[in-house]
Structures are given as structure tokens and as C-alpha cells.
Amino acid sequence: MIIMNNKLYLENCAYINGEFIKRKTTFMVINPATLKPLGSVADLTVADCRKAIKSADKAWQKWRNTPVGERSN
């Protein structure tokens, strides 16, 4: 299995609203170019997904109004 180099990647976790969420059930992520497994990720509930969408939308509302120069800092 390939080890991810991303610092935010923790096997069997999801990163939602600044927190790592761990779930007992997981599923394998496959690289479509090589068909080799990349790792497993948390199998989120519908409530988890709704929280992620709501958090992302809230962050986007603030981010989209942030000047480009400020975004790059």
C-alpha cells in the first residue's frame, strides 16, 4: 500500500471543520491510474457528510470575500 505524504492524511479519519473524525468502518481508496490502493478512509455517516458540507460552505463564504493578497499569506 502507498503511504500518503499529506500531513492531513490520517488513515481511517476524515478532516471536518478543523477536526479529525475517526470511524470504525472504512473503505479503500484506489488510484484510478494504477488501480493500486492508496489507503483507507473513514466511511462517514450522512450526518458527517452534512456537517462537512455545511462547514465547507461556511468557510467558502468567508474565503471568497478575502482579497487575493491576504489569501496568499
C-alpha positions in Angstrom: 0.0 0.0 0.0 1.2 3.5 -0.8 1.7 5.8 2.1 0.2 9.3 1.7 2.6 12.2 2.2 -0.1 14.7 3.1 0.3 15.8 6.7 -3.5 16.0 7.0 -4.0 12.4 5.9 -4.6 10.0 8.8 -5.7 6.5 7.9 -9.4 5.9 8.8 -10.1 9.5 9.5 -11.8 12.4 7.9 -10.9 16.1 8.4 -14.1 18.1 9.0 -14.2 21.7 10.3 -10.7 21.5 11.7 -11.1 18.2 13.5 -10.1 14.6 12.6 -13.1 12.4 12.8 -12.4 8.6 13.2 -14.9 6.0 12.2 -14.9 2.2 12.8 -15.9 1.4 9.3 -13.7 2.4 6.4 -13.3 1.9 2.7 -10.3 1.6 0.4 -9.3 4.4 -1.9 -7.9 3.2 -5.2 -5.6 5.2 -7.6 -7.6 5.0 -10.9 -4.4 5.4 -12.9 -2.6 2.4 -11.4 -5.5 0.5 -9.7 -3.3 0.3 -6.6 -4.7 1.0 -3.2 -3.7 4.4 -1.7 -5.1 3.8 1.8 -8.4 3.5 3.6 -10.6 6.4 4.7 -13.4 6.7 7.2 -16.9 5.6 5.9 -18.8 8.7 7.0 -22.5 8.8 8.0 -25.0 11.1 6.3 -24.8 13.4 9.3 -21.0 13.6 9.0 -21.3 14.5 5.3 -23.9 17.2 6.1 -21.6 18.6 8.7 -18.7 18.6 6.2 -20.8 20.3 3.5 -22.1 22.9 6.0 -18.6 23.6 7.3 -17.1 23.9 3.8 -19.9 26.3 2.7 -19.4 28.5 5.8 -15.6 28.6 5.1 -16.2 29.4 1.4 -18.5 32.3 2.3 -15.6 33.9 4.2 -12.8 32.9 1.8 -14.5 34.1 -1.4 -14.5 37.7 0.0 -10.9 37.6 1.2 -8.6 39.7 -1.1 -6.1 37.7 -3.1 -3.1 39.3 -1.4 -4.5 38.2 2.0 -5.2 34.7 0.8 -1.5 34.2 -0.2 -0.2 34.9 3.3 
